[in-house]
Amino acid sequence: MSIDLRPAVDYGLQYNSLIDEIRKGIHRVPKNDLFRSVKNWSNGRSGLCVSRSGSEPEWNTFKVTWGPNPLIAGTDSYVLTAYFVDPRTICTSGRDEARLKLEGSGTGLWLQNGSDPIRDSVPIPLHENTINTTRWVLGSCFPSMGVHYWYDNRLDKECDEIFPVFLLYNKGKLTGFGWGLAGKYEYTKRTEPVPYGAVSKFMRIVPTCLEKYFEDIGGFTAMHLYFNTAPWNLLC
């Protein structure tokens, strides 16, 4: 199964044009305040990061408990990383031009859940009928987005433990994913604010802590990224 990345058109991100400006490795996208691109040794695109730097914007103005900053290449950062090819191959074999043309952006989805991209990256089921063997919990379906899944979601979930990624399925296949972030990030145009009244449109189970958490931190922010080119086909 091959995938191609289609970021949410509402956010105006033209991924392919941005990728052309990236040379290799993990780089900050020029004139961009949120994204980094991951490329393999053969200069093929392999993943995408959403990063929170320690200097811009003024993060101490947000009502969010971040904890101590981890150091990424000497820089205070928080990074959410998704890979579209097996992370074990990115710095080794990579993909040649023929495979890039055949596979597009990649062959699947891996989410990095720790500091080590090899040890801590988790493969995501490509088909919905296999997700019941995991801890991903069925959420709500939203037209033009698809069926949402949330990791280990339950009523008594502690809000500081909510996994900041959701999955999107349509007609039984993985068709995208998204970042669900604590806080209202008005410094960037790449995301959308989520009013609390919309939460139940994406979650069937809404943790009891969530409403107060929303008020305490000033809001939620989301970004959807899709693997299809026809959002009108994402029906419920």
C-alpha positions in Angstrom: 0.0 0.0 0.0 1.4 3.4 -0.9 0.4 6.7 0.5 0.6 10.3 -0.6 0.4 13.2 1.8 -2.3 15.8 1.4 -2.3 18.3 4.3 -5.6 19.9 5.1 -6.2 22.4 2.3 -7.9 24.8 4.7 -4.6 25.5 6.3 -2.9 26.5 3.1 0.1 24.2 3.5 1.5 23.2 0.1 3.7 20.3 1.3 5.4 19.5 -2.1 6.6 23.0 -2.7 8.0 23.2 0.8 9.8 19.9 0.4 11.6 21.2 -2.6 13.4 23.6 -0.3 14.7 20.9 2.0 18.1 19.4 1.4 18.5 16.4 3.8 17.9 15.2 7.3 15.6 17.2 9.7 15.4 20.8 8.7 13.2 23.7 9.5 11.0 24.6 6.6 11.9 28.2 5.4 9.3 30.9 6.2 7.4 28.4 8.3 6.7 28.5 12.1 5.7 25.0 12.8 6.9 22.3 10.4 10.1 20.3 9.9 10.6 17.8 7.2 12.4 14.4 7.6 14.4 13.2 4.6 16.4 10.1 4.1 20.0 9.7 3.0 19.0 9.6 -0.7 17.1 12.9 -0.3 13.6 11.3 -0.4 10.9 12.6 1.9 10.3 10.3 4.8 8.3 12.1 7.5 7.0 15.3 9.0 7.5 17.0 12.4 5.6 19.6 14.3 8.0 21.4 16.6 7.7 23.7 19.6 10.9 25.7 20.0 12.1 27.2 23.2 12.3 30.8 21.9 9.5 31.5 19.4 6.8 32.3 20.2 6.8 33.3 23.9 5.7 29.9 25.2 5.6 31.0 28.8 2.5 33.1 27.9 0.6 29.9 27.2 -1.4 28.3 30.0 0.2 24.9 29.4 2.4 22.8 31.7 5.1 21.7 29.3 7.6 20.4 31.9 11.4 20.7 31.4 12.4 21.1 27.8 14.2 18.1 26.2 17.3 19.1 24.1 17.1 18.4 20.4 20.5 19.1 18.8 21.3 21.6 21.5 18.0 23.4 21.2 15.2 23.4 23.7 12.3 21.8 21.8 9.3 19.6 21.9 8.7 17.7 18.7 5.9 15.4 17.4 7.2 13.2 14.6 5.4 11.0 12.1 7.2 8.9 9.5 5.8 7.6 6.2 8.5 4.9 5.7 10.0 2.5 8.2 12.3 4.7 10.4 14.9 1.9 10.4 15.6 2.5 6.7 15.8 6.3 6.7 19.5 6.6 7.6 20.5 3.4 5.9 19.0 2.2 2.7 16.5 5.0 2.1 14.6 4.9 -1.2 15.9 5.4 -4.7 14.1 7.5 -7.4 12.2 4.5 -8.8 10.7 3.6 -5.4 9.9 7.2 -4.7 7.9 7.4 -7.9 6.2 4.0 -7.1 5.4 4.6 -3.5 4.8 8.4 -3.3 5.3 9.9 0.1 5.6 6.5 1.7 4.2 3.1 2.5 2.6 3.6 5.9 2.6 5.6 9.1 4.9 5.4 12.1 4.5 7.6 15.2 7.6 8.3 17.3 6.6 7.9 21.0 9.9 8.6 22.7 13.4 10.0 22.1 14.7 7.2 19.9 13.3 7.1 16.4 14.2 3.5 15.9 13.2 2.0 19.3 10.2 4.2 20.0 8.5 4.4 16.6 5.1 2.6 16.5 3.6 1.3 13.3 -0.1 2.3 12.7 -2.6 -0.2 11.3 -3.3 0.5 7.7 -6.7 -1.2 7.9 -9.4 -0.5 10.4 -10.3 -4.2 10.8 -6.9 -4.7 12.5 -7.0 -1.8 14.9 -9.0 -3.7 17.6 -5.8 -5.5 18.6 -4.3 -2.2 19.7 -5.2 0.4 22.3 -6.7 2.9 19.8 -10.3 3.7 20.7 -13.1 4.5 18.2 -14.1 8.1 18.1 -16.6 9.9 15.9 -16.9 10.2 12.2 -16.9 13.7 10.7 -17.6 14.2 6.9 -14.6 15.3 4.9 -12.3 14.0 7.7 -13.3 10.4 8.4 -13.5 8.1 11.4 -11.4 9.3 14.3 -9.5 7.1 16.6 -7.9 8.2 19.9 -5.2 6.3 21.8 -6.3 4.6 25.1 -9.2 7.0 25.4 -11.5 6.6 28.4 -13.7 8.7 30.7 -11.2 8.6 33.6 -8.2 9.5 31.4 -5.9 12.1 33.0 -5.7 15.1 30.6 -1.9 15.3 31.0 -1.7 11.8 29.6 -3.8 12.2 26.5 -1.8 11.2 23.4 -1.6 14.2 21.1 -2.3 12.3 17.8 -5.5 10.9 16.3 -6.0 8.6 13.4 -8.4 8.9 10.5 -10.0 6.0 8.6 -12.4 5.9 5.6 -14.0 2.8 4.1 -11.8 0.7 6.3 -8.5 2.2 5.3 -6.1 4.6 7.0 -6.6 7.9 5.1 -4.9 10.4 7.4 -3.9 11.5 10.9 -3.8 14.6 12.9 -2.1 16.5 15.8 -4.3 17.3 18.8 -2.5 20.0 20.8 -3.1 21.5 24.2 -3.4 25.3 24.0 -4.6 27.9 21.5 -1.8 28.6 19.0 -2.7 31.9 17.3 0.9 32.5 16.3 0.6 30.1 13.3 -1.8 29.8 10.4 -1.0 26.1 9.9 -3.5 24.9 12.5 -7.1 25.5 13.6 -8.6 26.3 17.0 -11.0 23.7 18.3 -14.0 25.1 20.3 -15.0 22.8 23.2 -18.4 22.3 21.7 -16.8 20.5 18.8 -14.9 18.0 20.9 -17.8 15.5 20.9 -17.9 15.6 17.1 -14.5 13.9 17.1 -14.7 11.8 20.3 -17.4 9.4 21.4 -15.8 9.2 24.8 -14.9 12.6 26.2 -12.7 12.3 29.3 -14.3 14.0 32.3 -11.2 16.2 32.9 -11.4 17.7 29.4 -13.8 20.7 29.9 -11.9 22.1 32.9 -8.6 21.4 31.1 -9.8 23.3 28.1 -10.6 26.3 30.3 -7.4 26.2 32.2 -5.1 26.1 29.2 -7.1 28.5 27.0 -8.2 26.1 24.3 -7.2 23.3 22.0 -5.5 23.3 18.6 -5.7 20.7 15.8 -4.2 19.9 12.4 -5.4 17.2 10.0 -3.1 15.6 7.4 -4.6 13.4 4.7 -3.3 10.6 2.4 -5.9 11.1 -0.3 -6.5 13.9 -2.9 -10.3 13.9 -2.8 -11.6 15.0 0.6 -15.2 14.9 -0.6 -14.9 11.1 -0.6 -14.3 11.0 3.2 -17.9 10.1 4.1 -19.5 8.7 7.2 
